[in-house]
Amino acid sequence: MNQLTFLDRLTVNVDSDPTGRRSLTREETFVLGWFIHHSTNRTYSEMARECKLSLEQCRGAVLGLREIGLLRLS
């Protein structure tokens, strides 16, 4: 059985409530789009390459998206 990575366990939360939510940062927007188009075999290095961001920016964007409820662990 193939063990899922942390990034593969994250899903876009389509049921999140946008009421009162802050605007997404540029990095969060890129990363959210990347998550929508990549559902398996996700790595921070691939995310950084395709979004043209640093690894630190990608990690920060993932944390930000989790904080506002747009990404959740499945």
All heavy atoms as a GROMACS GRO file, in nm:
protein
  597
    1MET      N    1   0.084  -0.119   0.000
    1MET     CA    2   0.000   0.000   0.000
    1MET      C    3   0.088   0.124   0.000
    1MET      O    4   0.181   0.135   0.078
    1MET     CB    5  -0.090  -0.002   0.122
    1MET     CG    6  -0.187   0.111   0.129
    1MET     SD    7  -0.308   0.074   0.255
    1MET     CE    8  -0.338   0.234   0.316
    2ASN      N    9   0.059   0.216  -0.086
    2ASN     CA   10   0.137   0.338  -0.099
    2ASN      C   11   0.096   0.438   0.010
    2ASN      O   12  -0.020   0.473   0.022
    2ASN     CB   13   0.114   0.399  -0.238
    2ASN     CG   14   0.206   0.514  -0.268
    2ASN    OD1   15   0.298   0.542  -0.193
    2ASN    ND2   16   0.179   0.581  -0.377
    3GLN      N   17   0.192   0.480   0.091
    3GLN     CA   18   0.163   0.575   0.198
    3GLN      C   19   0.146   0.715   0.140
    3GLN      O   20   0.229   0.761   0.062
    3GLN     CB   21   0.275   0.574   0.301
    3GLN     CG   22   0.246   0.662   0.420
    3GLN     CD   23   0.358   0.656   0.522
    3GLN    OE1   24   0.460   0.595   0.500
    3GLN    NE2   25   0.335   0.721   0.634
    4LEU      N   26   0.038   0.782   0.175
    4LEU     CA   27   0.013   0.917   0.126
    4LEU      C   28   0.105   1.016   0.195
    4LEU      O   29   0.132   1.005   0.314
    4LEU     CB   30  -0.132   0.958   0.154
    4LEU     CG   31  -0.241   0.883   0.080
    4LEU    CD1   32  -0.378   0.931   0.128
    4LEU    CD2   33  -0.229   0.903  -0.068
    5THR      N   34   0.149   1.114   0.120
    5THR     CA   35   0.227   1.222   0.179
    5THR      C   36   0.131   1.322   0.243
    5THR      O   37   0.011   1.320   0.217
    5THR     CB   38   0.312   1.295   0.072
    5THR    OG1   39   0.223   1.362  -0.018
    5THR    CG2   40   0.402   1.200  -0.003
    6PHE      N   41   0.185   1.409   0.325
    6PHE     CA   42   0.105   1.512   0.389
    6PHE      C   43   0.029   1.594   0.285
    6PHE      O   44  -0.091   1.618   0.299
    6PHE     CB   45   0.195   1.603   0.474
    6PHE     CG   46   0.125   1.725   0.525
    6PHE    CD1   47   0.030   1.716   0.626
    6PHE    CD2   48   0.152   1.849   0.471
    6PHE    CE1   49  -0.036   1.828   0.673
    6PHE    CE2   50   0.086   1.962   0.518
    6PHE     CZ   51  -0.008   1.951   0.618
    7LEU      N   52   0.095   1.634   0.178
    7LEU     CA   53   0.030   1.715   0.075
    7LEU      C   54  -0.081   1.639   0.005
    7LEU      O   55  -0.183   1.696  -0.032
    7LEU     CB   56   0.132   1.766  -0.026
    7LEU     CG   57   0.233   1.868   0.025
    7LEU    CD1   58   0.332   1.904  -0.085
    7LEU    CD2   59   0.163   1.992   0.077
    8ASP      N   60  -0.064   1.507  -0.014
    8ASP     CA   61  -0.168   1.428  -0.079
    8ASP      C   62  -0.289   1.410   0.011
    8ASP      O   63  -0.398   1.383  -0.037
    8ASP     CB   64  -0.114   1.290  -0.120
    8ASP     CG   65  -0.025   1.296  -0.242
    8ASP    OD1   66  -0.027   1.398  -0.312
    8ASP    OD2   67   0.048   1.198  -0.265
    9ARG      N   68  -0.272   1.426   0.141
    9ARG     CA   69  -0.385   1.413   0.235
    9ARG      C   70  -0.466   1.542   0.245
    9ARG      O   71  -0.574   1.542   0.303
    9ARG     CB   72  -0.333   1.373   0.373
    9ARG     CG   73  -0.274   1.232   0.373
    9ARG     CD   74  -0.225   1.190   0.510
    9ARG     NE   75  -0.332   1.201   0.608
    9ARG     CZ   76  -0.314   1.240   0.733
    9ARG    NH1   77  -0.194   1.272   0.776
    9ARG    NH2   78  -0.415   1.248   0.817
   10LEU      N   79  -0.416   1.651   0.189
   10LEU     CA   80  -0.488   1.777   0.192
   10LEU      C   81  -0.586   1.783   0.076
   10LEU      O   82  -0.554   1.743  -0.036
   10LEU     CB   83  -0.392   1.895   0.183
   10LEU     CG   84  -0.305   1.921   0.305
   10LEU    CD1   85  -0.201   2.028   0.273
   10LEU    CD2   86  -0.389   1.961   0.424
   11THR      N   87  -0.705   1.833   0.103
   11THR     CA   88  -0.805   1.851  -0.001
   11THR      C   89  -0.857   1.994   0.005
   11THR      O   90  -0.854   2.059   0.110
   11THR     CB   91  -0.924   1.754   0.014
   11THR    OG1   92  -0.984   1.775   0.141
   11THR    CG2   93  -0.880   1.610   0.000
   12VAL      N   94  -0.906   2.040  -0.108
   12VAL     CA   95  -0.968   2.172  -0.114
   12VAL      C   96  -1.105   2.161  -0.047
   12VAL      O   97  -1.184   2.073  -0.080
   12VAL     CB   98  -0.981   2.220  -0.260
   12VAL    CG1   99  -1.054   2.354  -0.266
   12VAL    CG2  100  -0.843   2.232  -0.324
   13ASN      N  101  -1.130   2.248   0.047
   13ASN     CA  102  -1.256   2.247   0.122
   13ASN      C  103  -1.358   2.333   0.048
   13ASN      O  104  -1.364   2.454   0.067
   13ASN     CB  105  -1.233   2.299   0.264
   13ASN     CG  106  -1.357   2.293   0.347
   13ASN    OD1  107  -1.460   2.242   0.305
   13ASN    ND2  108  -1.350   2.347   0.468
   14VAL      N  109  -1.438   2.269  -0.036
   14VAL     CA  110  -1.537   2.343  -0.115
   14VAL      C  111  -1.654   2.392  -0.030
   14VAL      O  112  -1.735   2.473  -0.075
   14VAL     CB  113  -1.588   2.258  -0.234
   14VAL    CG1  114  -1.476   2.230  -0.332
   14VAL    CG2  115  -1.652   2.129  -0.187
   15ASP      N  116  -1.664   2.343   0.093
   15ASP     CA  117  -1.773   2.383   0.183
   15ASP      C  118  -1.732   2.494   0.279
   15ASP      O  119  -1.810   2.529   0.369
   15ASP     CB  120  -1.821   2.263   0.264
   15ASP     CG  121  -1.881   2.155   0.177
   15ASP    OD1  122  -1.949   2.189   0.078
   15ASP    OD2  123  -1.858   2.036   0.205
   16SER      N  124  -1.614   2.550   0.263
   16SER     CA  125  -1.569   2.654   0.355
   16SER      C  126  -1.655   2.779   0.339
   16SER      O  127  -1.703   2.810   0.230
   16SER     CB  128  -1.422   2.688   0.334
   16SER     OG  129  -1.403   2.752   0.211
   17ASP      N  130  -1.672   2.850   0.448
   17ASP     CA  131  -1.758   2.969   0.450
   17ASP      C  132  -1.674   3.093   0.419
   17ASP      O  133  -1.582   3.126   0.494
   17ASP     CB  134  -1.823   2.982   0.587
   17ASP     CG  135  -1.918   3.100   0.596
   17ASP    OD1  136  -1.949   3.161   0.492
   17ASP    OD2  137  -1.964   3.129   0.707
   18PRO      N  138  -1.703   3.163   0.310
   18PRO     CA  139  -1.624   3.280   0.274
   18PRO      C  140  -1.658   3.406   0.352
   18PRO      O  141  -1.589   3.507   0.342
   18PRO     CB  142  -1.656   3.299   0.126
   18PRO     CG  143  -1.793   3.244   0.111
   18PRO     CD  144  -1.803   3.130   0.209
   19THR      N  145  -1.762   3.400   0.434
   19THR     CA  146  -1.805   3.518   0.509
   19THR      C  147  -1.694   3.567   0.602
   19THR      O  148  -1.644   3.493   0.684
   19THR     CB  149  -1.931   3.486   0.593
   19THR    OG1  150  -2.030   3.432   0.507
   19THR    CG2  151  -1.983   3.610   0.662
   20GLY      N  152  -1.655   3.692   0.584
   20GLY     CA  153  -1.554   3.753   0.669
   20GLY      C  154  -1.411   3.707   0.644
   20GLY      O  155  -1.320   3.745   0.716
   21ARG      N  156  -1.391   3.627   0.542
   21ARG     CA  157  -1.256   3.575   0.511
   21ARG      C  158  -1.171   3.684   0.449
   21ARG      O  159  -1.218   3.764   0.369
   21ARG     CB  160  -1.267   3.458   0.415
   21ARG     CG  161  -1.132   3.397   0.381
   21ARG     CD  162  -1.140   3.290   0.274
   21ARG     NE  163  -1.225   3.182   0.316
   21ARG     CZ  164  -1.294   3.108   0.231
   21ARG    NH1  165  -1.290   3.131   0.102
   21ARG    NH2  166  -1.370   3.011   0.276
   22ARG      N  167  -1.045   3.687   0.487
   22ARG     CA  168  -0.951   3.781   0.427
   22ARG      C  169  -0.924   3.740   0.282
   22ARG      O  170  -0.951   3.627   0.241
   22ARG     CB  171  -0.821   3.783   0.506
   22ARG     CG  172  -0.745   3.651   0.501
   22ARG     CD  173  -0.605   3.665   0.558
   22ARG     NE  174  -0.537   3.538   0.571
   22ARG     CZ  175  -0.483   3.468   0.472
   22ARG    NH1  176  -0.492   3.513   0.349
   22ARG    NH2  177  -0.422   3.354   0.495
   23SER      N  178  -0.873   3.834   0.205
   23SER     CA  179  -0.836   3.804   0.067
   23SER      C  180  -0.715   3.713   0.065
   23SER      O  181  -0.631   3.716   0.155
   23SER     CB  182  -0.801   3.933  -0.007
   23SER     OG  183  -0.911   4.018  -0.014
   24LEU      N  184  -0.706   3.631  -0.039
   24LEU     CA  185  -0.591   3.543  -0.055
   24LEU      C  186  -0.470   3.623  -0.100
   24LEU      O  187  -0.482   3.720  -0.175
   24LEU     CB  188  -0.619   3.435  -0.159
   24LEU     CG  189  -0.733   3.337  -0.131
   24LEU    CD1  190  -0.746   3.239  -0.246
   24LEU    CD2  191  -0.714   3.265  -0.001
   25THR      N  192  -0.353   3.578  -0.056
   25THR     CA  193  -0.229   3.638  -0.105
   25THR      C  194  -0.202   3.583  -0.244
   25THR      O  195  -0.263   3.484  -0.288
   25THR     CB  196  -0.110   3.603  -0.013
   25THR    OG1  197  -0.086   3.462  -0.020
   25THR    CG2  198  -0.134   3.646   0.131
   26ARG      N  199  -0.110   3.644  -0.312
   26ARG     CA  200  -0.068   3.598  -0.445
   26ARG      C  201  -0.023   3.452  -0.438
   26ARG      O  202  -0.062   3.368  -0.519
   26ARG     CB  203   0.045   3.688  -0.495
   26ARG     CG  204   0.108   3.647  -0.625
   26ARG     CD  205   0.225   3.743  -0.657
   26ARG     NE  206   0.305   3.694  -0.764
   26ARG     CZ  207   0.410   3.612  -0.750
   26ARG    NH1  208   0.446   3.570  -0.632
   26ARG    NH2  209   0.477   3.571  -0.855
   27GLU      N  210   0.061   3.421  -0.338
   27GLU     CA  211   0.114   3.286  -0.322
   27GLU      C  212   0.002   3.186  -0.294
   27GLU      O  213   0.000   3.076  -0.349
   27GLU     CB  214   0.218   3.281  -0.210
   27GLU     CG  215   0.347   3.354  -0.241
   27GLU     CD  216   0.341   3.504  -0.211
   27GLU    OE1  217   0.237   3.553  -0.159
   27GLU    OE2  218   0.440   3.572  -0.240
   28GLU      N  219  -0.093   3.224  -0.208
   28GLU     CA  220  -0.204   3.134  -0.176
   28GLU      C  221  -0.289   3.106  -0.299
   28GLU      O  222  -0.336   2.994  -0.319
   28GLU     CB  223  -0.290   3.194  -0.064
   28GLU     CG  224  -0.222   3.192   0.071
   28GLU     CD  225  -0.294   3.274   0.176
   28GLU    OE1  226  -0.376   3.362   0.140
   28GLU    OE2  227  -0.267   3.252   0.296
   29THR      N  228  -0.308   3.206  -0.382
   29THR     CA  229  -0.385   3.188  -0.504
   29THR      C  230  -0.318   3.088  -0.597
   29THR      O  231  -0.384   2.996  -0.649
   29THR     CB  232  -0.403   3.323  -0.577
   29THR    OG1  233  -0.466   3.415  -0.488
   29THR    CG2  234  -0.486   3.308  -0.703
   30PHE      N  235  -0.188   3.100  -0.617
   30PHE     CA  236  -0.114   3.006  -0.701
   30PHE      C  237  -0.122   2.865  -0.644
   30PHE      O  238  -0.146   2.768  -0.716
   30PHE     CB  239   0.032   3.047  -0.715
   30PHE     CG  240   0.055   3.169  -0.800
   30PHE    CD1  241   0.166   3.248  -0.778
   30PHE    CD2  242  -0.031   3.206  -0.901
   30PHE    CE1  243   0.191   3.360  -0.854
   30PHE    CE2  244  -0.008   3.319  -0.979
   30PHE     CZ  245   0.103   3.396  -0.954
   31VAL      N  246  -0.099   2.853  -0.514
   31VAL     CA  247  -0.097   2.721  -0.450
   31VAL      C  248  -0.236   2.657  -0.452
   31VAL      O  249  -0.249   2.538  -0.478
   31VAL     CB  250  -0.039   2.731  -0.307
   31VAL    CG1  251  -0.061   2.603  -0.229
   31VAL    CG2  252   0.110   2.764  -0.314
   32LEU      N  253  -0.340   2.734  -0.427
   32LEU     CA  254  -0.476   2.679  -0.433
   32LEU      C  255  -0.506   2.626  -0.574
   32LEU      O  256  -0.559   2.515  -0.589
   32LEU     CB  257  -0.578   2.785  -0.393
   32LEU     CG  258  -0.724   2.738  -0.390
   32LEU    CD1  259  -0.744   2.625  -0.291
   32LEU    CD2  260  -0.814   2.856  -0.357
   33GLY      N  261  -0.470   2.701  -0.675
   33GLY     CA  262  -0.489   2.654  -0.812
   33GLY      C  263  -0.411   2.527  -0.840
   33GLY      O  264  -0.460   2.435  -0.906
   34TRP      N  265  -0.289   2.520  -0.786
   34TRP     CA  266  -0.206   2.401  -0.805
   34TRP      C  267  -0.271   2.281  -0.738
   34TRP      O  268  -0.274   2.172  -0.796
   34TRP     CB  269  -0.066   2.428  -0.748
   34TRP     CG  270   0.032   2.320  -0.776
   34TRP    CD1  271   0.105   2.304  -0.890
   34TRP    CD2  272   0.068   2.213  -0.689
   34TRP    NE1  273   0.185   2.194  -0.879
   34TRP    CE2  274   0.165   2.136  -0.756
   34TRP    CE3  275   0.030   2.176  -0.562
   34TRP    CZ2  276   0.222   2.023  -0.700
   34TRP    CZ3  277   0.087   2.063  -0.506
   34TRP    CH2  278   0.182   1.988  -0.575
   35PHE      N  279  -0.326   2.298  -0.619
   35PHE     CA  280  -0.394   2.189  -0.550
   35PHE      C  281  -0.515   2.140  -0.629
   35PHE      O  282  -0.543   2.021  -0.633
   35PHE     CB  283  -0.440   2.232  -0.410
   35PHE     CG  284  -0.342   2.196  -0.303
   35PHE    CD1  285  -0.244   2.286  -0.266
   35PHE    CD2  286  -0.346   2.073  -0.240
   35PHE    CE1  287  -0.151   2.254  -0.168
   35PHE    CE2  288  -0.255   2.039  -0.142
   35PHE     CZ  289  -0.158   2.129  -0.106
   36ILE      N  290  -0.587   2.231  -0.691
   36ILE     CA  291  -0.704   2.193  -0.769
   36ILE      C  292  -0.664   2.105  -0.887
   36ILE      O  293  -0.733   2.009  -0.921
   36ILE     CB  294  -0.781   2.319  -0.816
   36ILE    CG1  295  -0.845   2.387  -0.695
   36ILE    CG2  296  -0.883   2.285  -0.924
   36ILE    CD1  297  -0.899   2.526  -0.722
   37HIS      N  298  -0.551   2.134  -0.948
   37HIS     CA  299  -0.508   2.060  -1.068
   37HIS      C  300  -0.420   1.939  -1.039
   37HIS      O  301  -0.396   1.860  -1.129
   37HIS     CB  302  -0.437   2.154  -1.165
   37HIS     CG  303  -0.529   2.256  -1.224
   37HIS    ND1  304  -0.626   2.226  -1.315
   37HIS    CD2  305  -0.543   2.388  -1.199
   37HIS    CE1  306  -0.693   2.334  -1.347
   37HIS    NE2  307  -0.645   2.435  -1.278
   38HIS      N  308  -0.372   1.924  -0.917
   38HIS     CA  309  -0.286   1.811  -0.880
   38HIS      C  310  -0.342   1.743  -0.757
   38HIS      O  311  -0.338   1.799  -0.648
   38HIS     CB  312  -0.144   1.860  -0.850
   38HIS     CG  313  -0.076   1.920  -0.968
   38HIS    ND1  314  -0.094   2.051  -1.005
   38HIS    CD2  315   0.007   1.867  -1.059
   38HIS    CE1  316  -0.023   2.076  -1.114
   38HIS    NE2  317   0.038   1.967  -1.150
   39SER      N  318  -0.394   1.624  -0.773
   39SER     CA  319  -0.457   1.556  -0.660
   39SER      C  320  -0.372   1.444  -0.600
   39SER      O  321  -0.401   1.397  -0.491
   39SER     CB  322  -0.593   1.499  -0.702
   39SER     OG  323  -0.577   1.408  -0.808
   40THR      N  324  -0.266   1.402  -0.668
   40THR     CA  325  -0.180   1.296  -0.616
   40THR      C  326  -0.033   1.327  -0.645
   40THR      O  327  -0.002   1.414  -0.727
   40THR     CB  328  -0.213   1.160  -0.681
   40THR    OG1  329  -0.196   1.170  -0.822
   40THR    CG2  330  -0.356   1.116  -0.650
   41ASN      N  331   0.052   1.256  -0.576
   41ASN     CA  332   0.198   1.269  -0.592
   41ASN      C  333   0.245   1.413  -0.578
   41ASN      O  334   0.332   1.459  -0.651
   41ASN     CB  335   0.242   1.213  -0.727
   41ASN     CG  336   0.209   1.066  -0.741
   41ASN    OD1  337   0.224   0.989  -0.647
   41ASN    ND2  338   0.162   1.028  -0.857
   42ARG      N  339   0.188   1.484  -0.482
   42ARG     CA  340   0.223   1.624  -0.459
   42ARG      C  341   0.352   1.634  -0.379
   42ARG      O  342   0.371   1.563  -0.281
   42ARG     CB  343   0.114   1.695  -0.381
   42ARG     CG  344  -0.018   1.702  -0.450
   42ARG     CD  345  -0.119   1.761  -0.355
   42ARG     NE  346  -0.250   1.776  -0.415
   42ARG     CZ  347  -0.362   1.767  -0.346
   42ARG    NH1  348  -0.358   1.745  -0.216
   42ARG    NH2  349  -0.478   1.782  -0.405
   43THR      N  350   0.438   1.724  -0.421
   43THR     CA  351   0.559   1.756  -0.345
   43THR      C  352   0.577   1.907  -0.343
   43THR      O  353   0.532   1.978  -0.435
   43THR     CB  354   0.684   1.692  -0.407
   43THR    OG1  355   0.706   1.750  -0.537
   43THR    CG2  356   0.673   1.541  -0.418
   44TYR      N  357   0.641   1.954  -0.237
   44TYR     CA  358   0.668   2.097  -0.229
   44TYR      C  359   0.760   2.141  -0.343
   44TYR      O  360   0.744   2.250  -0.396
   44TYR     CB  361   0.730   2.134  -0.094
   44TYR     CG  362   0.629   2.153   0.015
   44TYR    CD1  363   0.618   2.062   0.120
   44TYR    CD2  364   0.542   2.262   0.016
   44TYR    CE1  365   0.526   2.080   0.222
   44TYR    CE2  366   0.448   2.281   0.117
   44TYR     CZ  367   0.441   2.190   0.219
   44TYR     OH  368   0.349   2.208   0.319
   45SER      N  369   0.853   2.057  -0.382
   45SER     CA  370   0.945   2.098  -0.488
   45SER      C  371   0.872   2.114  -0.621
   45SER      O  372   0.898   2.209  -0.696
   45SER     CB  373   1.062   2.000  -0.501
   45SER     OG  374   1.016   1.870  -0.530
   46GLU      N  375   0.778   2.024  -0.651
   46GLU     CA  376   0.698   2.039  -0.774
   46GLU      C  377   0.609   2.162  -0.766
   46GLU      O  378   0.595   2.236  -0.862
   46GLU     CB  379   0.613   1.914  -0.798
   46GLU     CG  380   0.689   1.800  -0.860
   46GLU     CD  381   0.738   1.834  -1.000
   46GLU    OE1  382   0.660   1.880  -1.085
   46GLU    OE2  383   0.859   1.815  -1.024
   47MET      N  384   0.549   2.183  -0.648
   47MET     CA  385   0.464   2.300  -0.629
   47MET      C  386   0.544   2.427  -0.652
   47MET      O  387   0.500   2.517  -0.723
   47MET     CB  388   0.407   2.300  -0.486
   47MET     CG  389   0.315   2.415  -0.455
   47MET     SD  390   0.277   2.430  -0.277
   47MET     CE  391   0.205   2.272  -0.239
   48ALA      N  392   0.662   2.434  -0.592
   48ALA     CA  393   0.747   2.553  -0.604
   48ALA      C  394   0.786   2.577  -0.750
   48ALA      O  395   0.781   2.690  -0.799
   48ALA     CB  396   0.870   2.537  -0.518
   49ARG      N  397   0.822   2.470  -0.819
   49ARG     CA  398   0.864   2.482  -0.959
   49ARG      C  399   0.749   2.531  -1.046
   49ARG      O  400   0.763   2.626  -1.123
   49ARG     CB  401   0.916   2.348  -1.011
   49ARG     CG  402   0.972   2.354  -1.153
   49ARG     CD  403   1.019   2.218  -1.202
   49ARG     NE  404   0.911   2.122  -1.213
   49ARG     CZ  405   0.821   2.119  -1.311
   49ARG    NH1  406   0.825   2.209  -1.406
   49ARG    NH2  407   0.727   2.027  -1.314
   50GLU      N  408   0.633   2.469  -1.032
   50GLU     CA  409   0.520   2.504  -1.118
   50GLU      C  410   0.457   2.638  -1.084
   50GLU      O  411   0.407   2.708  -1.172
   50GLU     CB  412   0.416   2.393  -1.115
   50GLU     CG  413   0.468   2.267  -1.182
   50GLU     CD  414   0.363   2.159  -1.194
   50GLU    OE1  415   0.243   2.190  -1.196
   50GLU    OE2  416   0.403   2.042  -1.201
   51CYS      N  417   0.460   2.674  -0.956
   51CYS     CA  418   0.402   2.804  -0.915
   51CYS      C  419   0.504   2.917  -0.921
   51CYS      O  420   0.470   3.033  -0.899
   51CYS     CB  421   0.347   2.793  -0.772
   51CYS     SG  422   0.204   2.685  -0.755
   52LYS      N  423   0.630   2.881  -0.948
   52LYS     CA  424   0.740   2.978  -0.953
   52LYS      C  425   0.753   3.054  -0.820
   52LYS      O  426   0.760   3.176  -0.816
   52LYS     CB  427   0.724   3.073  -1.070
   52LYS     CG  428   0.734   3.002  -1.205
   52LYS     CD  429   0.726   3.098  -1.318
   52LYS     CE  430   0.734   3.040  -1.455
   52LYS     NZ  431   0.721   2.904  -1.482
   53LEU      N  432   0.753   2.974  -0.711
   53LEU     CA  433   0.768   3.025  -0.576
   53LEU      C  434   0.881   2.953  -0.506
   53LEU      O  435   0.924   2.846  -0.550
   53LEU     CB  436   0.638   3.002  -0.496
   53LEU     CG  437   0.510   3.066  -0.548
   53LEU    CD1  438   0.390   3.012  -0.472
   53LEU    CD2  439   0.518   3.217  -0.539
   54SER      N  440   0.928   3.008  -0.395
   54SER     CA  441   1.028   2.938  -0.314
   54SER      C  442   0.957   2.833  -0.229
   54SER      O  443   0.834   2.838  -0.210
   54SER     CB  444   1.102   3.037  -0.224
   54SER     OG  445   1.016   3.084  -0.122
   55LEU      N  446   1.034   2.738  -0.177
   55LEU     CA  447   0.976   2.637  -0.089
   55LEU      C  448   0.913   2.703   0.034
   55LEU      O  449   0.805   2.663   0.078
   55LEU     CB  450   1.083   2.536  -0.045
   55LEU     CG  451   1.133   2.443  -0.155
   55LEU    CD1  452   1.246   2.356  -0.102
   55LEU    CD2  453   1.020   2.356  -0.208
   56GLU      N  454   0.978   2.806   0.086
   56GLU     CA  455   0.926   2.877   0.202
   56GLU      C  456   0.792   2.944   0.169
   56GLU      O  457   0.698   2.940   0.249
   56GLU     CB  458   1.027   2.982   0.248
   56GLU     CG  459   0.986   3.055   0.374
   56GLU     CD  460   1.093   3.151   0.420
   56GLU    OE1  461   1.208   3.108   0.440
   56GLU    OE2  462   1.060   3.270   0.435
   57GLN      N  463   0.781   3.003   0.052
   57GLN     CA  464   0.655   3.066   0.010
   57GLN      C  465   0.544   2.961  -0.003
   57GLN      O  466   0.429   2.986   0.036
   57GLN     CB  467   0.672   3.140  -0.122
   57GLN     CG  468   0.753   3.267  -0.112
   57GLN     CD  469   0.780   3.327  -0.249
   57GLN    OE1  470   0.826   3.258  -0.340
   57GLN    NE2  471   0.748   3.455  -0.265
   58CYS      N  472   0.578   2.844  -0.056
   58CYS     CA  473   0.479   2.737  -0.072
   58CYS      C  474   0.431   2.689   0.064
   58CYS      O  475   0.310   2.673   0.085
   58CYS     CB  476   0.539   2.621  -0.150
   58CYS     SG  477   0.563   2.656  -0.325
   59ARG      N  478   0.523   2.665   0.154
   59ARG     CA  479   0.485   2.619   0.289
   59ARG      C  480   0.398   2.722   0.359
   59ARG      O  481   0.299   2.688   0.423
   59ARG     CB  482   0.609   2.586   0.371
   59ARG     CG  483   0.678   2.461   0.323
   59ARG     CD  484   0.795   2.422   0.412
   59ARG     NE  485   0.863   2.307   0.358
   59ARG     CZ  486   0.983   2.310   0.300
   59ARG    NH1  487   1.050   2.423   0.293
   59ARG    NH2  488   1.035   2.200   0.252
   60GLY      N  489   0.435   2.849   0.347
   60GLY     CA  490   0.356   2.956   0.407
   60GLY      C  491   0.217   2.964   0.348
   60GLY      O  492   0.118   2.986   0.419
   61ALA      N  493   0.206   2.946   0.217
   61ALA     CA  494   0.077   2.950   0.150
   61ALA      C  495  -0.012   2.834   0.194
   61ALA      O  496  -0.131   2.852   0.219
   61ALA     CB  497   0.095   2.949  -0.002
   62VAL      N  498   0.046   2.715   0.207
   62VAL     CA  499  -0.030   2.599   0.254
   62VAL      C  500  -0.081   2.625   0.396
   62VAL      O  501  -0.199   2.601   0.426
   62VAL     CB  502   0.054   2.470   0.247
   62VAL    CG1  503  -0.014   2.356   0.322
   62VAL    CG2  504   0.079   2.430   0.102
   63LEU      N  505   0.004   2.676   0.481
   63LEU     CA  506  -0.039   2.708   0.619
   63LEU      C  507  -0.150   2.812   0.619
   63LEU      O  508  -0.248   2.798   0.693
   63LEU     CB  509   0.080   2.756   0.702
   63LEU     CG  510   0.183   2.651   0.740
   63LEU    CD1  511   0.301   2.716   0.812
   63LEU    CD2  512   0.121   2.543   0.825
   64GLY      N  513  -0.135   2.915   0.538
   64GLY     CA  514  -0.237   3.019   0.529
   64GLY      C  515  -0.371   2.965   0.480
   64GLY      O  516  -0.476   2.999   0.534
   65LEU      N  517  -0.366   2.878   0.380
   65LEU     CA  518  -0.489   2.820   0.327
   65LEU      C  519  -0.555   2.727   0.428
   65LEU      O  520  -0.678   2.719   0.435
   65LEU     CB  521  -0.460   2.745   0.196
   65LEU     CG  522  -0.423   2.834   0.078
   65LEU    CD1  523  -0.368   2.750  -0.037
   65LEU    CD2  524  -0.543   2.917   0.033
   66ARG      N  525  -0.475   2.660   0.509
   66ARG     CA  526  -0.531   2.576   0.616
   66ARG      C  527  -0.593   2.662   0.725
   66ARG      O  528  -0.699   2.630   0.777
   66ARG     CB  529  -0.424   2.485   0.675
   66ARG     CG  530  -0.386   2.374   0.576
   66ARG     CD  531  -0.312   2.260   0.637
   66ARG     NE  532  -0.397   2.192   0.734
   66ARG     CZ  533  -0.349   2.127   0.840
   66ARG    NH1  534  -0.221   2.122   0.862
   66ARG    NH2  535  -0.431   2.067   0.924
   67GLU      N  536  -0.528   2.773   0.759
   67GLU     CA  537  -0.579   2.862   0.864
   67GLU      C  538  -0.716   2.918   0.830
   67GLU      O  539  -0.801   2.932   0.918
   67GLU     CB  540  -0.482   2.978   0.888
   67GLU     CG  541  -0.360   2.942   0.966
   67GLU     CD  542  -0.262   3.058   0.977
   67GLU    OE1  543  -0.292   3.170   0.927
   67GLU    OE2  544  -0.155   3.037   1.033
   68ILE      N  545  -0.738   2.951   0.703
   68ILE     CA  546  -0.867   3.009   0.666
   68ILE      C  547  -0.967   2.902   0.619
   68ILE      O  548  -1.078   2.936   0.580
   68ILE     CB  549  -0.852   3.120   0.559
   68ILE    CG1  550  -0.790   3.067   0.431
   68ILE    CG2  551  -0.773   3.237   0.615
   68ILE    CD1  552  -0.786   3.168   0.318
   69GLY      N  553  -0.928   2.778   0.627
   69GLY     CA  554  -1.021   2.668   0.600
   69GLY      C  555  -1.038   2.628   0.457
   69GLY      O  556  -1.129   2.551   0.425
   70LEU      N  557  -0.954   2.677   0.366
   70LEU     CA  558  -0.966   2.637   0.226
   70LEU      C  559  -0.899   2.503   0.195
   70LEU      O  560  -0.932   2.438   0.096
   70LEU     CB  561  -0.911   2.746   0.133
   70LEU     CG  562  -1.006   2.862   0.111
   70LEU    CD1  563  -0.939   2.973   0.032
   70LEU    CD2  564  -1.131   2.816   0.040
   71LEU      N  565  -0.804   2.464   0.279
   71LEU     CA  566  -0.745   2.330   0.269
   71LEU      C  567  -0.771   2.260   0.401
   71LEU      O  568  -0.765   2.320   0.508
   71LEU     CB  569  -0.594   2.338   0.245
   71LEU     CG  570  -0.546   2.388   0.111
   71LEU    CD1  571  -0.393   2.387   0.107
   71LEU    CD2  572  -0.601   2.305  -0.004
   72ARG      N  573  -0.800   2.129   0.391
   72ARG     CA  574  -0.820   2.049   0.511
   72ARG      C  575  -0.761   1.911   0.490
   72ARG      O  576  -0.746   1.865   0.376
   72ARG     CB  577  -0.968   2.040   0.545
   72ARG     CG  578  -1.047   1.965   0.441
   72ARG     CD  579  -1.193   1.954   0.480
   72ARG     NE  580  -1.265   1.891   0.370
   72ARG     CZ  581  -1.394   1.897   0.356
   72ARG    NH1  582  -1.467   1.962   0.443
   72ARG    NH2  583  -1.453   1.837   0.255
   73LEU      N  584  -0.730   1.845   0.601
   73LEU     CA  585  -0.682   1.707   0.594
   73LEU      C  586  -0.799   1.616   0.566
   73LEU      O  587  -0.906   1.629   0.624
   73LEU     CB  588  -0.615   1.666   0.724
   73LEU     CG  589  -0.475   1.720   0.747
   73LEU    CD1  590  -0.427   1.686   0.887
   73LEU    CD2  591  -0.378   1.666   0.644
   74SER      N  592  -0.779   1.523   0.474
   74SER     CA  593  -0.887   1.430   0.442
   74SER      C  594  -0.870   1.301   0.519
   74SER      O  595  -0.770   1.271   0.574
   74SER     CB  596  -0.889   1.400   0.293
   74SER     OG  597  -0.768   1.345   0.249
   0.00000   0.00000   0.00000
